Amino acid sequence: MPLFWVLLGLLLLTILLYGVDALGSLPVHELKLTGLWLAATFGVGLSILLLVATRGALLVVALPFVWPLLARYRRSRPAGPRPAPRGPRMSREEAYEVLGLAPGASRAEIREAHRRLMLRCHPDQGGSDWLAARLNEARDVLGGG
């Protein structure tokens, strides 16, 4: 019966690692951080369970199966923040549209529109890196910096 629980734990750990890998592609920073904490907590809990239940024997046996998954997960994660994809520079018309302004808006209007939108769309507020980059590019194209 204890072997059943150990195998179930290993199966759940494998599923969790693949789930955290899928969560890593989402843009929301807090969701990624939560997934990493869940994986770490689950991994530590499973390790303690294996140490206590089998006096360390099955932990040593399970390590060769879990280690490649951990190594693959670490290799798949970038070391720093991912840069926004670069395409052709935004046109002035597109920049006005992104900021929700009429053509010929003043620098103060450009700065205010950028600030207002960034308060809602910043990655720290649950927005996306891509949208924040678009807003910044629109501001830069229009010279509102």
Secondary structure as the mmCIF struct_conf table of DSSP 4:
data_model
#
loop_
_struct_conf.conf_type_id
_struct_conf.id
_struct_conf.beg_label_comp_id
_struct_conf.beg_label_asym_id
_struct_conf.beg_label_seq_id
_struct_conf.end_label_comp_id
_struct_conf.end_label_asym_id
_struct_conf.end_label_seq_id
HELX_RH_AL_P HELX_RH_AL_P1 PRO A 2 LEU A 23
TURN_TY1_P TURN_TY1_P1 GLY A 24 SER A 25
BEND BEND1 LEU A 26 PRO A 27
HELX_RH_AL_P HELX_RH_AL_P2 HIS A 29 THR A 54
TURN_TY1_P TURN_TY1_P2 ARG A 55 GLY A 56
HELX_RH_AL_P HELX_RH_AL_P3 ALA A 57 SER A 76
BEND BEND2 ARG A 77 ARG A 77
BEND BEND3 ALA A 79 GLY A 80
HELX_LH_PP_P HELX_LH_PP_P1 PRO A 81 PRO A 85
BEND BEND4 PRO A 88 PRO A 88
HELX_LH_PP_P HELX_LH_PP_P2 ARG A 89 SER A 91
HELX_RH_AL_P HELX_RH_AL_P4 ARG A 92 LEU A 99
TURN_TY1_P TURN_TY1_P3 GLY A 100 GLY A 100
TURN_TY1_P TURN_TY1_P4 PRO A 103 GLY A 104
HELX_RH_AL_P HELX_RH_AL_P5 ARG A 107 CYS A 121
HELX_RH_3T_P HELX_RH_3T_P1 PRO A 123 GLN A 125
TURN_TY1_P TURN_TY1_P5 GLY A 126 GLY A 126
HELX_RH_AL_P HELX_RH_AL_P6 ASP A 129 LEU A 142
TURN_TY1_P TURN_TY1_P6 GLY A 143 GLY A 143
#
